[in-house]
Amino acid sequence: MSLRYLLLFSLLTTLVLVACGDDDGPVGELPVYDDTPYVLFYGSNLPAPQLPADNPLTEQKVLLGRMLFHETMLSKDGSQACASCHLQTDGFSDPNRFSIGVEGLPGKRQAMPVFNMAWHSNQFFWDGRANLLRDQALKPIEDPLEMNETLENVIAKLSDSKMYRDQFVRAFDSEEITEEKMALALEQFMLSIVSYQSKYDRYLAGEVELTESEERGRILFETEYNPFFPEFSGADCAHCHGGKNFENDQYMNNGLDSDADFTDLGREMVTQNAADRAKFKVPSLRNVAITAPYMHDGRFQTLEQVVDHYNQGIRNSSTVDPTVENTRETGLFLTPQDKMDLVNFLHTLTDEVMMSEPAYQSPF
């Protein structure tokens, strides 16, 4: 039995104990603090992540975070959990353009996918308003357009549950429930969600071959734009979606709108710097085929529409990034076959193992 399955067996055993330890479980069984380290698997293609030194992953804290991620008591009316808008089958994103909160109101931006958070080093949310993942973890609870609940009420509800009091003991050696502990546990669970088993990863490992179309798409993805020799010009995607996590840890304006059409100031709302107007976090393209709709406002429903935007739809503005502005006059010279090949390559970034991984599913 591999180490991965031994750890999974250990977590499942703990889940059984958690369930049995609730109000209807065995009497007199006391929870015990357990700081067994959680082993993060990420394959051979992703670099080693920079995990928070002040929040080392343990099996029990990851499990507590998983319970909280799927817990509807975090919302005002008990109808929504984090997992309600970050669906595992959709790459931990929301297939709706804007998520609908407990008051029946839509959010203001498309829900970002929650995976490979361990490889993000440039804050969280589209505008980066949360410096650390633990800072991001609790904000949807208090957002009136999302769960619309107070942290005080959440703590009161969780404290009434023996199951949660016991799990906080296993994770933190105390049944006291606090905002900080909730945030740290949620941070740990989200850090544990890793995408590293796509067809592209297996291709890098030499286990499978790409089709002719996927391979042409890969080359186009990695080849730079060349206005002087269009026959050798590529889609130039890797400038912004580079590395093994297919992002660049930056905030950019990718030419969606002109200045007159800006409706969301993006990063400027955080930095108060006009140079950041309409700039948004560059997301990873892993699992991009299953995380539609696209862009911060979910304006594009298909990858084909996204490719068309970059090929011939760039809009000039005061903050548009030079990388895409340089292509605006000529476009990327992509033919219909090029665009099809590019989309086929993007589909190879889908990690179907992550989509069905039991360790990320609801423990209830």
Wavefront OBJ file of the C-alpha trace (Angstrom):
o trace
v 0.000 0.000 0.000
v 1.479 3.366 -1.052
v 2.161 6.209 1.396
v -0.608 8.233 -0.252
v -3.195 5.527 0.427
v -1.906 5.000 3.971
v -2.497 8.707 4.640
v -5.910 8.557 2.998
v -6.787 5.517 5.157
v -5.646 7.436 8.246
v -7.842 10.423 7.345
v -10.848 8.197 6.644
v -10.331 6.483 9.993
v -10.311 9.872 11.683
v -13.486 10.827 9.837
v -15.201 7.734 11.202
v -14.068 8.708 14.692
v -15.284 12.264 14.113
v -18.702 11.023 13.041
v -18.894 8.546 15.928
v -17.686 11.207 18.358
v -20.673 13.498 17.710
v -23.594 13.835 20.047
v -24.944 10.457 18.977
v -21.564 8.683 19.231
v -19.812 6.653 21.935
v -19.886 8.200 25.401
v -16.643 8.931 27.238
v -14.277 8.788 24.250
v -12.037 11.813 24.597
v -10.445 13.487 21.556
v -6.646 13.610 21.570
v -4.435 16.292 20.059
v -2.637 14.917 16.997
v 0.104 16.878 15.207
v 0.960 14.216 12.643
v 2.364 16.128 9.642
v 0.313 16.151 6.449
v 2.329 15.027 3.432
v 1.586 17.201 0.402
v 1.839 15.357 -2.917
v 2.561 17.450 -6.001
v 4.333 15.174 -8.448
v 7.629 15.840 -10.161
v 6.685 18.745 -12.449
v 5.651 21.437 -9.976
v 8.445 23.066 -7.952
v 8.491 22.685 -4.168
v 5.916 25.139 -2.730
v 6.682 27.845 -0.175
v 4.313 26.757 2.579
v 3.641 29.114 5.531
v 6.231 28.389 8.222
v 3.848 29.512 10.968
v 1.096 27.103 9.887
v 2.712 23.717 9.171
v 0.285 21.248 7.628
v -1.017 18.513 9.911
v -3.515 15.778 9.106
v -6.003 16.984 11.712
v -5.876 20.660 10.719
v -6.299 19.779 7.047
v -9.279 17.616 8.009
v -10.777 20.423 10.102
v -10.334 22.814 7.171
v -12.016 20.299 4.893
v -14.970 20.060 7.306
v -15.261 23.861 7.427
v -14.935 24.181 3.624
v -17.989 21.961 3.218
v -19.866 23.347 6.270
v -23.136 25.193 5.552
v -23.272 26.561 9.118
v -20.810 29.186 7.897
v -23.678 30.917 6.077
v -26.481 33.013 7.543
v -29.302 30.624 6.664
v -27.338 27.365 6.689
v -27.733 26.912 2.941
v -24.217 27.564 1.617
v -20.661 26.419 2.186
v -17.403 27.426 0.519
v -17.881 24.340 -1.650
v -21.203 25.692 -2.923
v -19.400 28.217 -5.154
v -16.122 26.298 -5.544
v -17.268 22.985 -7.003
v -14.713 20.206 -7.241
v -16.221 18.965 -10.516
v -15.641 22.435 -11.992
v -12.039 22.805 -10.880
v -13.172 24.318 -7.561
v -14.764 27.225 -9.428
v -18.377 28.237 -10.152
v -19.885 27.546 -13.607
v -22.160 30.548 -13.078
v -20.905 33.921 -14.268
v -21.556 35.344 -10.793
v -22.226 33.230 -7.715
v -25.578 33.776 -6.012
v -25.352 34.409 -2.245
v -27.749 33.532 0.567
v -29.789 36.703 -0.033
v -30.315 35.739 -3.662
v -27.953 38.476 -4.854
v -25.132 37.977 -7.387
v -21.485 38.570 -6.570
v -19.456 41.211 -8.375
v -16.780 38.957 -9.898
v -16.438 35.404 -11.155
v -15.429 32.909 -8.443
v -11.734 32.092 -8.829
v -10.678 28.419 -8.877
v -9.258 27.085 -5.603
v -6.372 24.739 -6.323
v -2.578 25.002 -6.285
v -2.925 27.829 -3.763
v 0.463 26.716 -2.395
v 2.087 28.139 -5.525
v 0.504 31.613 -5.280
v 2.856 34.280 -3.979
v 0.972 37.447 -4.974
v -2.002 37.683 -2.617
v -5.511 36.357 -3.215
v -8.783 37.395 -4.917
v -8.831 38.974 -8.375
v -7.605 42.262 -6.885
v -5.231 40.772 -4.306
v -6.973 42.356 -1.327
v -6.112 39.375 0.907
v -2.400 39.220 1.653
v -2.417 35.626 2.894
v -4.667 32.673 2.128
v -5.826 32.683 5.757
v -6.888 36.322 5.255
v -8.977 35.312 2.266
v -10.529 32.300 3.987
v -13.054 34.115 6.201
v -14.022 37.079 3.998
v -16.812 35.261 2.074
v -18.528 34.489 5.398
v -19.066 38.168 6.193
v -19.647 39.345 2.614
v -23.332 40.398 2.299
v -23.330 39.138 -1.305
v -22.062 35.711 -0.256
v -22.729 33.975 3.090
v -23.736 37.179 4.934
v -23.032 35.808 8.399
v -21.062 37.202 11.332
v -18.022 35.358 12.602
v -19.468 35.583 16.094
v -22.542 33.634 14.997
v -20.452 31.065 13.142
v -18.301 30.455 16.212
v -21.443 30.122 18.353
v -22.963 27.577 15.962
v -19.781 25.522 15.694
v -19.273 25.650 19.460
v -22.663 23.996 19.936
v -21.402 20.979 17.984
v -19.489 18.323 19.915
v -18.153 17.075 16.604
v -16.451 20.418 15.977
v -15.291 20.930 19.569
v -13.621 17.519 19.417
v -12.013 18.213 16.046
v -10.608 21.529 17.264
v -9.020 19.558 20.131
v -7.465 17.105 17.658
v -6.213 19.974 15.521
v -5.306 22.678 18.062
v -5.233 20.913 21.460
v -8.158 23.030 22.667
v -11.894 22.942 22.037
v -12.039 26.742 21.985
v -13.108 27.905 18.523
v -11.682 31.215 17.298
v -11.532 33.169 14.039
v -7.794 32.615 13.819
v -8.066 28.834 14.176
v -10.836 28.657 11.566
v -8.728 30.701 9.145
v -5.615 28.579 9.703
v -7.537 25.327 9.189
v -9.222 26.580 6.017
v -5.830 27.766 4.765
v -4.418 24.278 5.330
v -7.213 22.519 3.458
v -7.010 24.879 0.487
v -3.223 24.428 0.402
v -3.802 20.670 0.247
v -5.806 20.902 -3.009
v -3.228 20.243 -5.706
v -3.580 19.769 -9.449
v -0.633 17.884 -10.913
v -2.034 14.865 -12.766
v -3.254 16.279 -16.089
v -2.485 14.767 -19.476
v 0.132 17.516 -19.857
v 1.845 16.337 -16.653
v 1.838 12.761 -17.927
v 3.253 14.045 -21.224
v 6.101 15.772 -19.367
v 6.741 12.548 -17.483
v 6.986 10.650 -20.781
v 3.931 8.522 -19.998
v 1.703 9.680 -22.879
v 2.050 11.500 -26.176
v 0.107 14.544 -27.288
v -1.977 14.305 -30.442
v -0.708 16.174 -33.491
v -3.190 18.971 -32.853
v -2.341 19.203 -29.133
v 1.368 19.325 -29.955
v 0.833 22.110 -32.511
v -1.172 23.939 -29.841
v 1.626 23.495 -27.309
v 4.148 24.990 -29.715
v 1.826 27.920 -30.502
v 1.291 28.461 -26.761
v 5.013 28.719 -26.124
v 6.058 30.603 -29.289
v 6.368 34.396 -29.115
v 4.440 36.860 -31.255
v 6.517 37.907 -34.273
v 5.086 40.773 -36.376
v 8.013 40.660 -38.807
v 7.683 36.999 -39.719
v 3.993 36.079 -39.268
v 4.630 32.552 -40.523
v 6.803 31.997 -37.437
v 4.600 33.918 -34.990
v 2.944 32.131 -32.087
v 0.138 32.834 -29.636
v 2.623 34.107 -27.047
v 0.610 32.757 -24.096
v 3.590 31.736 -21.961
v 4.645 35.332 -21.252
v 1.743 35.646 -18.829
v 0.850 31.993 -18.228
v 4.313 30.535 -17.865
v 5.976 27.978 -15.664
v 4.503 24.679 -14.552
v 1.574 26.409 -12.852
v 0.783 28.481 -15.966
v 0.672 31.921 -14.292
v 3.130 34.717 -13.544
v 2.264 36.075 -10.071
v 1.337 39.465 -11.541
v -1.653 41.767 -11.953
v -2.288 42.773 -15.545
v -4.763 44.563 -17.798
v -5.227 42.135 -20.689
v -7.015 44.553 -23.008
v -10.645 43.709 -22.316
v -11.911 47.324 -22.325
v -11.018 50.873 -23.237
v -10.781 53.469 -20.447
v -14.314 54.657 -21.145
v -15.658 51.142 -20.646
v -13.951 50.350 -17.341
v -16.628 49.219 -14.869
v -14.320 47.500 -12.362
v -11.163 49.265 -11.198
v -9.580 45.979 -10.076
v -6.209 46.206 -8.356
v -6.479 50.012 -8.066
v -9.167 49.547 -5.377
v -6.478 47.933 -3.202
v -3.369 49.957 -4.013
v -5.088 53.336 -4.680
v -2.643 53.653 -7.576
v -4.174 54.720 -10.890
v -1.477 52.708 -12.690
v -3.227 49.571 -11.393
v -6.611 50.487 -12.862
v -8.439 47.517 -14.402
v -5.591 45.172 -13.589
v -6.442 41.732 -12.230
v -4.592 38.715 -10.931
v -3.307 36.456 -13.698
v -4.894 33.058 -12.992
v -3.398 29.642 -13.598
v -4.463 27.975 -16.829
v -4.418 24.529 -15.259
v -7.933 23.084 -15.571
v -8.955 26.058 -17.717
v -11.191 23.842 -19.880
v -13.439 23.089 -16.874
v -13.444 26.511 -15.207
v -15.631 28.533 -17.572
v -16.774 31.262 -17.710
v -13.594 33.285 -18.130
v -12.091 36.624 -17.054
v -12.788 38.464 -13.781
v -16.334 39.197 -14.928
v -17.014 35.878 -16.621
v -17.761 37.604 -19.930
v -16.484 34.745 -22.109
v -18.287 31.412 -22.047
v -15.846 29.369 -24.147
v -12.135 28.980 -24.689
v -12.728 29.786 -28.347
v -14.047 33.220 -27.331
v -10.988 33.743 -25.141
v -8.623 32.869 -27.986
v -10.554 35.195 -30.321
v -10.120 38.024 -27.800
v -6.355 37.636 -27.730
v -6.185 37.071 -31.505
v -8.110 40.159 -32.623
v -10.026 41.697 -29.725
v -7.467 43.647 -27.692
v -8.673 47.105 -26.612
v -6.304 50.005 -26.020
v -6.375 51.786 -22.666
v -4.110 53.739 -20.324
v -3.123 50.613 -18.375
v -3.238 47.839 -20.963
v -0.180 45.637 -20.646
v 2.448 46.202 -23.376
v 2.617 42.472 -24.000
v -0.892 42.408 -25.469
v -0.935 46.024 -26.667
v 1.946 45.195 -29.014
v -0.277 42.689 -30.810
v -3.355 44.934 -31.132
v -2.782 46.304 -34.631
v -2.010 43.036 -36.390
v -3.580 40.462 -34.113
v -1.788 37.154 -33.469
v -2.177 35.858 -37.059
v -3.957 32.742 -35.762
v -5.792 30.690 -38.398
v -8.926 28.657 -37.578
v -6.695 25.552 -37.405
v -4.263 27.361 -35.073
v -7.085 28.331 -32.743
v -8.431 24.783 -32.685
v -4.956 23.406 -31.930
v -4.464 25.927 -29.132
v -7.779 25.010 -27.500
v -6.977 21.314 -27.824
v -3.695 21.898 -25.995
v -5.470 23.803 -23.228
v -7.700 20.766 -22.717
v -4.604 18.710 -21.873
v -4.253 20.812 -18.691
v -7.400 19.248 -17.200
v -6.710 17.181 -14.091
v -9.519 14.633 -13.906
v -7.906 12.985 -10.873
v -8.292 16.189 -8.857
v -11.921 16.487 -9.946
v -12.779 13.197 -8.227
v -10.126 13.023 -5.485
v -11.898 11.682 -2.333
v -9.605 13.658 -0.009
v -11.183 16.901 -1.256
v -14.816 15.789 -1.104
v -17.284 16.546 1.664
v -16.497 14.538 4.801
v -20.154 14.534 5.820
l 1 2 3 4 5 6 7 8 9 10 11 12 13 14 15 16 17 18 19 20 21 22 23 24 25 26 27 28 29 30 31 32 33 34 35 36 37 38 39 40 41 42 43 44 45 46 47 48 49 50 51 52 53 54 55 56 57 58 59 60 61 62 63 64 65 66 67 68 69 70 71 72 73 74 75 76 77 78 79 80 81 82 83 84 85 86 87 88 89 90 91 92 93 94 95 96 97 98 99 100 101 102 103 104 105 106 107 108 109 110 111 112 113 114 115 116 117 118 119 120 121 122 123 124 125 126 127 128 129 130 131 132 133 134 135 136 137 138 139 140 141 142 143 144 145 146 147 148 149 150 151 152 153 154 155 156 157 158 159 160 161 162 163 164 165 166 167 168 169 170 171 172 173 174 175 176 177 178 179 180 181 182 183 184 185 186 187 188 189 190 191 192 193 194 195 196 197 198 199 200 201 202 203 204 205 206 207 208 209 210 211 212 213 214 215 216 217 218 219 220 221 222 223 224 225 226 227 228 229 230 231 232 233 234 235 236 237 238 239 240 241 242 243 244 245 246 247 248 249 250 251 252 253 254 255 256 257 258 259 260 261 262 263 264 265 266 267 268 269 270 271 272 273 274 275 276 277 278 279 280 281 282 283 284 285 286 287 288 289 290 291 292 293 294 295 296 297 298 299 300 301 302 303 304 305 306 307 308 309 310 311 312 313 314 315 316 317 318 319 320 321 322 323 324 325 326 327 328 329 330 331 332 333 334 335 336 337 338 339 340 341 342 343 344 345 346 347 348 349 350 351 352 353 354 355 356 357 358 359 360 361 362 363 364
